[in-house]
Amino acid sequence: MADEPDIVSFRNTVEPQHSQPDASRIVKGMPQLCAWNHFSDPSQQFFAGVWAATRGSWRIHYTETEFCHLLAGRVALTSQAGTRWEFTSGDSFVVPAGFSGTWEVLEDCRKVYAIFEPRG
């Protein structure tokens, strides 16, 4: 039988990637970000893992489409037009490619993500 890909379990340990938004994008606070990317497909267009952040707010512009399921905390996304969405632990949502606005962590949060970033 041909080589079959393995199932990827988020129980497996992966190295955390610590970061923070670029200083020019920060609106308030000093948010600290951490990602545990459990899966990247061979084309480097699809990614999935867990992400956490501390309180703060920063400007965002999505070139990717992202599915989020909030495991803990509370966040608010506000579009450039001023529409605001708040999500809390247990909520799921999609941020479509092309969305611009702000991401605000109201309570330290943790989410599962799945991202599709088309090439070109």
Secondary structure, 3 states (H helix, E strand, C coil): CCCCCCCCCCCCCCCCEEECCCHHHEEEECCCEEEEEEEECCCCCEEEEEEEECCEEEEEECCCEEEEEEEEEEEEEEECCCCEEEEECCCEEEECCCCEEEEEEEEEEEEEEEEECCCC
